[in-house]
Amino acid sequence: MRRAVVGVAEDLNPGAFAFVMATSAVSTLLAEGGATAGSAILLWIAIVGYVVLWVGYLWRMAYRWQRFRAELAVPSAFAFLTVVAASEVLAARLGLDQHYGAAITLTAIGAAGWLVLGYGVPLFLICSGHTLPLRRVNGTWLIWALATQSLAVATADLAQSSEPSA
């Protein structure tokens, strides 16, 4: 059993957090549409998924650092920005239920990830001497825009919720 868990963590896709992002988004849509039971179920699935994926990523960083670092050094490393998008979409969903402490924490995690990955990955690629022909650019680069948009939405939602009511 332990070997199977280690194998899953070792092979964890850099874009695995897309699952949490999508589940949180559907939960938000259901909540806004009044389907509270379905929304709550998906919210809990997203929360558990978020925690489990973080455990896997942290394990990889601690025990398979060279492999993890190698995945950050390729153009498809932008898939790691799903961590940002998942954090922000989950934050927006939790903010909808007025769980502001959790929403602020997730927004801060997402913002830190956005700064590190959004600037760090391109700088790492440039500084490591990668030449990047356009044919190597792929769809994972669109996650950069998605992560930025999700950060803006979560931050705006939190700012709106903290405004005094008139």
N, C-alpha and C positions, 0 to 999 in steps of 0.2 A: 504494500500500500504506500509506504513512504517513498519507495522508488518511483511509483507512478506519479505521485504529487510533485516530486523533484523534477521528473521529466516534463510535466506540464509547465512548471514554473520556468524551466530552462528554455522551453520553446515558446514562451508567451510572446505573442505577436505585438510589435510596437503600437499597433492601432487597436488593441483589444478594448480600450475604454470606449470605443464607438458604441459598444453594446449598452453601456451605462447612459451615454448621451442619448441614444435613440429611445431607450426605455423611459428615461426621464421626460423626454419631449412628448411621448405618447401619453404618459401619466398627466402631464400638464394639460394637454388637450382634453383628456377625459375629465379632469377636474373642472376645467372651464366650461365644459359641456354638461356638467351636472352628474356625471357617472362616477360618483364618489367611491363606490366599492372597487370598481375596476382600477380607478386611479390609485387608490391606496395600495392595492396588491402590487401594481407595477412600481409604485414608489418604493415599497419595501424590497422588491427584487433589485431595483437600481441601487439602493443603499447597500444591500448585502454584496452585490456585484462590485460596487465601488471599493468596499473594504477588502474583499478577497483579491481583487486585482492589485490594489496597493500592496498587500502582503506579498503577492507574487513578484511585483516589480522591485520592492525593497529587498526581497531575498536574492533576486538576480543581481542587484547592485552590490550586495554584500558578498555573495559567494561566486558569482560569475562576472565579475567586473570587466574583465578583458572582452568578453563576448558582448556585454551590454555596451561598453564603450565603442566597440567596432560597429554596432548597429547605429550609434549616434554619428558615425563618421561617413555615412553614405547619404546620397541625396534623398532616399526614401525615409530618412530620419524624421521628416516632418509628420509622419504618422504618429509619433509620440505626442503631438499636439492634441490628440484625442483626449489626453489626460486633462488638458485645459478645458476643452469643450465639455467634457463630462462633468468636471467640477462646476463649471458655470451653469450648465443646464440643470443640473441637480440643485444648485443653489437657488436658481430662479423658481424651481418647483417647490422647494422647502419654504422659500419666502412667500409663496402663494398661500401656504398654510400658517404663515406668521411665525415660523421657526427661524427667527432672525439671527440668533446666535450661530446656528449651524450654517445658515446661508452666508453670513459674513465670513466664517471660517473657510468655507468652500470657495468663496470668491477670492479670498486672500491666497489660498493654495493655487487657484487657477491663475491669478495675476502673477504670482511668483514663477509658476511654470511658463507662463506666456513670456515673461522677461527672459528667463534662462533659455528656453527652447527657441522662442521667436527671434532672438538675437544671437544666441549661442550656437545654434546649429549652422546658420549661414556663416558666421565668423569662423567656426571650426572648419567648415568645408573650404573656405577661402584660405585660412592660415595653414591648413594641412597640404596645400598645394594641389587640391583637386582642380582639374580642368573639367568643366561641366558642359558638354555638348547639349544642345537643346533636346535632342532625342532621348536623353536620360531623365529629363524632367517628366514627372508623372502626376497622376491625380492626387497623390498624397500632399502635394504642395498646396492644393486647394484647402486643406485642413488648416493651413496658416490663416487664411481669411475667415474660415469658420470659427476658429479659436478666438480671433480678434472680435468678431461679431458677438459671440457668446459672452465674452468678457464685458463688452459694452452693454448688452442686454441685462446681465445679472447686476452690474453696477448701477445701471439706470433704475432697475426695479428696486434695489435697496435704497437708493437715494429718494425715490418716490415714496417709499414706505416710511422714511424717516422725516418727511416734511410734515410740519404741523397742519392739522386739518383746519380749513377755514370755515 
